[in-house]
Amino acid sequence: MNVHESEKLYASFAARGTVPAECAEEANVIVLNTCCVREGAETRVIGNLGYVKKLKERNKSLIVAVCGCMTQQADVAEKLHKRCPFVNVITGTYKLSRLPEMTEKAEKEGIFILDLEKDESVPRGANEAMRRTPASAFVNIMYGCNNFCTYCIVPYVKGRERSRNAADIECEVRRLIDEGRREIVLLGQNVNSYNDGDTDFRGLLDRLSSLPGDYWIKFMTSHPKDLSDDVIKIIAERPALAKYIHLPLQSGSDRILALMNRKYDITSYMRKIDLIRELMPEAGLTSDIIIGFPTETEEDYEATENAVRRVGYNNLFTFIYSKRTGTPAAVMDGQVPEPVKKERIARLIDIQAGIANAAAKKCVGKTYRVLCDDSDGGRHTGKTSDDRVIVFDGEARTGEFTDVIVTHAKNSKLYGKVK
């Protein structure tokens, strides 16, 4: 989602005549769009600002802006200003579209601008963005989150759920398809709870998958408590809906899930997995897992191992739990020692690697419809409907579909040729 926010930032600057610099050393304006979901992201921001400080020392007219989730937190923004007084503009997640005029004002008037005012209105019309690839495009369908998982800072920095108007989304998607985009990725913290007052998420998928053209639609992120049978069924029925679902599990332990305030248990989660497998045996499934949540025991961790083996995910995004100030989990007793977290996540990564390697071998000899998203001479990279990545040889055009037969697998990576 931050990638798409950066695309929209790029477009808003371009609309005012700004052009991209070849490198940071040549820039007149540098913008850092931040994330605070995990500690590592904040650490990288501070590291990058150390480099930017040196650029500012050499170029006194350089304008530096920091925006996004991290700086929506008032205490963090204040500390950043004290630590990095060379930063000209600090704003959060609500005023990103106004950042170009903020930087212009800071430059012309020589002032520091801090704007953390919240604005939970929903923008109308299509989002303007500078798309990063010719094949794919991100489309926000909603903003904010109502779930308040105890480890997550997002509801505090992005506000409550707000859904965009379905007609606006349809207009934007239709335009992207007409422009030649072949993969549309719908974005939201919890897309399954989308509802603009007249259209729910199943209804939105119905509208979008009925548009003319050759494309597929993916979405992220789903919340297991809200992924309905009707949504699973329409994905199975409609060719334009990619057979891929990212369904974050977070933990295989019901006790830990309750402490996380996830509002589902393993039984209900697996029922959804079973329905997906029943209706779409070849569907791609991926998930997020947090290791070392407060009070996690070896038994809790082993329950996560068992769940991962039971599902057989295409891919896992695994994270060591890190405290987020302001969340309930940050002050819970029973914080798990760092060495224990690192040992457990290493074990889980090994288990998933074995699952992915075995799944890759089963793909050899099969033919997939692949969207080519990168080319280097006669070698290409593309994705399947179930979100597998294939490196392949032969004649293909970036941004177009082509049939590829998988010739071999190396660990979990697939290789093939145009059929």
N, C-alpha and C positions, 0 to 999 in steps of 0.2 A: 504493500500500500504506500509505503514511503517513496518507492520508485515512481509511482504514478503521481504522487504529490510533487515530486521534483520535476516530472514532465510538465505539469501544469504551471509550476513556477517558471520554468524555461519559456513556456508560451506567453506568460504574462509579461515577462521582460522583453521578449521578441516583439510583442505588440506595440511596445513603446520605442522600438528602433534599436534596442540593444542587440549586439551580435556576440556570439561566443568567442572567448579568447582561445588562442592555440594552447596556452598553458597558464598555470596560476601566476607565474612571474610576469605575464603580460596583461593580466586582468586589471580593470579599474574597479570592479565590484566582485567580491567573493561572498557567496552564500553557503552556509552550512545548514542543511536541513537535517534535524536531529531525530533520534529515537530514544525512548527511555524504557522500552519494554525489558531490556536486559542490560546488566551492568557493563558488559563489554562495549556496547554501542556508545555509552557515555564516555568511557575511557578513551575511545578512538577520537571523539570530538575534542577532548582536551589535548590529546596528542597533535591533532591537526591544527588546533589553534596555536600551538607552540611554533609550528612552521609558518603559519600565517602572520604571527607577530614579527618574525624576521622579515617577511615581505613588506609589512607595514613600515618597519624601520627604514627600509630602503626607498619606499614610495609613500610619502606622507599623505598623498591624496587618495590612497586606496581606501575604499569603503568596504567594511566588513559587517555582514549581517548573520545572525544566528537565529534560527526559527525552528518550529516543530514541537514534538511532544516533550522533549527534555526541558525546553525553556518555557513551556506553558505553566510549569510549576514555579510559583512566585519566589519561593525560597531559593530554588536552583538558579533562577534568572538573576536574583540579587547577588548571589555568591559569584556567579559568572562575571557579572559587571565589575565586582570588586577585584576579582582575580585577573580579568582581561579587560582593563579599561580602554584598550585600543579598539574594542568592538563598538561600532557605530549604531547598530540597530539590533534590538532583541525583541522578538515577538514569538507567539506560540503557534497553536494549530488553527486558530479561528480567523486570522487576518492574513493568511498567506497570499491571497489575491491582491492585497494592498502593499505587498512588500516592495514592488518597484517604486511606487510613489514615496514610500518611507525612505528608501535609500537615496532618492533624488533630493528629498527634503533635508536629510542628514548632510548631504554633500553641499547643497546650496547655502544652508543656514549654519553649518558647522556645529550641529547640536547632536546630542545623544538621544535616541528614541527608544523608549520602552513601552510596548503596547501589549498587554496581556488580557485586554477586555474580551469577554466571551460573546459570541454571536451564534446562537443555535438555530438561526434561520436556515432554510434549505434552499440552495441556489436553484433557480429555474433555468430552463434552456439546456443546451448541450455544453459539456465541459470542453474547453479548448486546451489541447495538450500537444507538445512536440513528441510524437511517438518515437520510441527508441529503435524499433525494428519495423521493416516493411510487412512482416507477416502477422504480428500480433498487436493487440491494443487492449489496454485496461480501461474499464468503465466503472466508476463508483456508482453503486445503486443506493447506498445508505452511509450514514456517518454515525459515530458514537457507539456506545454499548450500554446495555442495561444489566449485564450479568453479574458484575462484581465478584468475579473469582478472587479468592483471598490473596493470591500471589500477583495480581495484575493491576497495573497503574492506569490502564487505558480509560476506564470510565471517568476517572478523575481529571484526565487531561484532554479528552475528546468529547466529554459530555454524554448526554442521553441519546438513545437511538432516534435518528431522523431519517426517514426514507424519501428519496427523490421521487418526483412524479413519474409514473410509469410511461406516460406518453413522451416525456422528455427523454427518458432512457431509450425507448424504442426509436425515437428520431435519431439519437446519437448512434445507436448500433446500426440502424439502417444506413446512415451516412458512411460509417466505417466499412461496412460490407461493400457499398457502392464504390468506395475508394480502393477496394481490393484487399482489405484485411481478411484473413482467413481464420484467425483465432481471436475470439473476443473473450476476455476474462472479466467477469463481474466481481466487484470488490465490496467487501463490507466486513466488519468485525464478526457479525453473525448474520450471514445472508439469509438464513432460513427464517428469520423473524421479520424479513422485509414486508412492509405493508404501508401503502401510501393512502390508506383509507378506503380505497376501492379495489385494489389489486394486491393479492398476497404473493408470496414467492413462487408458488406453483403457477399462479396465473401469469406472472411476469415471464417465467420460462415458456409458458404456452405462447404468449405473444411474440417473444423474440425468436423462438424456434420455428415460427410460422412464416418468418420473413423470407422472401425469395433470395436465392444465391447459394453459393457453395462455400460453406464455412462450418465451424463448430464453436460451441459456447462452453466455456468452463467457468468455474466460480470458486471463490474462497473468501472467507473461511466458513465452514459449516460448524454448528454446535450440535453435538449428539442429542441433546434434549429436545431440539427443535426440528431435526431432520425428519420430515413426515414420510409416511409410506407413499402418499400421493406424489411427492417430489421424486422419490426413488423410481416410482412407476413411470412417470413421464420421461425421466432420463432414459429408461430402458426402451421406451416406445419411439422417441424422436431421434432420427438420424443426426439432426443438427446439434443435439446435446451430447457432448463428449462423454465417453464412458469412463469417467474419472471422478473420484470423490476424495477430497482431503477431509478427513474426519478425526480431529484431534482427540486422542484418548487421554493423554496427560499422565494417567496412572492406571495400573491394573488392579489396584486395591480399593475396595469399596470404602474402607475406613479413610484412606487418604483422599479419595474423591469427595467424601463428605466434608473433610477439613478444607478442601479446596473450594467448596461451595459450587461444585460442578452440576449438581441437580440431576444426575443420572447414576445408575450403577452398572456393573459389568454385565449383568443379565440383559438389561435393556439395550446396552450398546451392542452386544453380540447378536441380539435379535435383529437389529438393523443391518449388521454385517451379513447375517444369514439371508435376509431378504435381498440385499444387493447381489450376493453370490447366486441366489436362486434365479433372479431375473437377468443378471448380466455376469455369467461365469467368468468372463475375461476382463471384467472391470478392473481398472487400476485403483488401488487404495493406498493412500499415504496418511501419515499421522504425525502429531507432535507428542513428545514424551518429556516430562520433567523428572529428573532424577534427584533425590536428596531433599524432597520437600520436608519441612519440619516434622519430626517424630517418625519418619520413614524407617521401618525396621527391615531386617533381611527378609522376613516373610512378606512384607509389603512389596519389596523390590522383586522378589521371586514371582509374585502375582503378576507384576508387569511383564516379566519374562514370559510367563505362561500365556498372557494375552497376546503378546507379539507373535509367539509361535502359532497360536490358534488362528489369528487373522491371516498371517503371511503377507505383510505389507510389501508393496513395490519398493517403498522407500520410507525411512524414518527421519524426522528432524528431532534430534535429541539435544537436550539442554540440561546443564547442571543448574539446580535452583539457586537463584541469587536474590538477595533481599531487595525489595523496592520500597524505599521510605514512603510511609503513608498508607501502606497496605496492611491488612490484619496479619498476614503471614510473617511480616518482618518482625513482629514482636511476640510471636508464638514461642513457647518453650520447646525444647527438644530440637534445636538446630543441629543438623547432621554435620559431623566433621568433614572438612574438605577432602582429606585423603579417602574417606569412605565413599563420598560422592564420585570422586574420580575413578575409583576402582570399579564401582557399579556401572558407571556409564561406559567404561571400556569394555566390560563384559557384554553389555547390551549391544554396543556397536558391533562386536564380534558375532553375536547371534544374528543380528540383522544382516550382516555381510553374508553369512552362510545362507540365509533365506533368499536374499537377492541374487546370489550366485546361482543357486539351484533354479530359481525362476528364470534367469537369463538363459540357461541351458535349454529349457523347455521351449524357448522362442526360436531356436535355430531351426531353419527350414520353413518357417512360417512367413507369410507375406502380409505386410502391414501397409495401410495408407498413411503416408508420412507427410507432414507439413515441413518443408525445407525452410529453415530459418537462418542458415548461415552457409556460405560456400567459400571454398578456397581452391581455386582451380577445378579439378575434377572430383575433389572430395567435399562432401557436404555433411551437415548435421541437421537433424530434424526430430520432430516429436510425433508420437502416435496419439490416437484419440485417448488411449488409457495412460498417456503422459510418460511413456518410455522414450528415452533418448537413443537414437540410432545414428551412428556414423556410417556413411555409405558412399560408394563410388558410382559414377555414371553421369548421364546427362540429366540435370535438374535445374530448376530456376528457384532462386530465393523467393519465398512468399507464395509458392504454389504447392499443391498436393502432387505426390507421385507414389507409385506402388514400389515398395522395396522388399526384397526377400532377405531375411537374416541368414548370413552365411556362417557366422561363428560368434562366439561370446568369449570375452576375456574378463574373468571375474564377473562383475555384474554389468559390464558394458557390452552393448550390442553393436555388431558390425554387419554390413550388408552391401547389396548392390541394387541398382535400379532394375526392376524386372522387365 
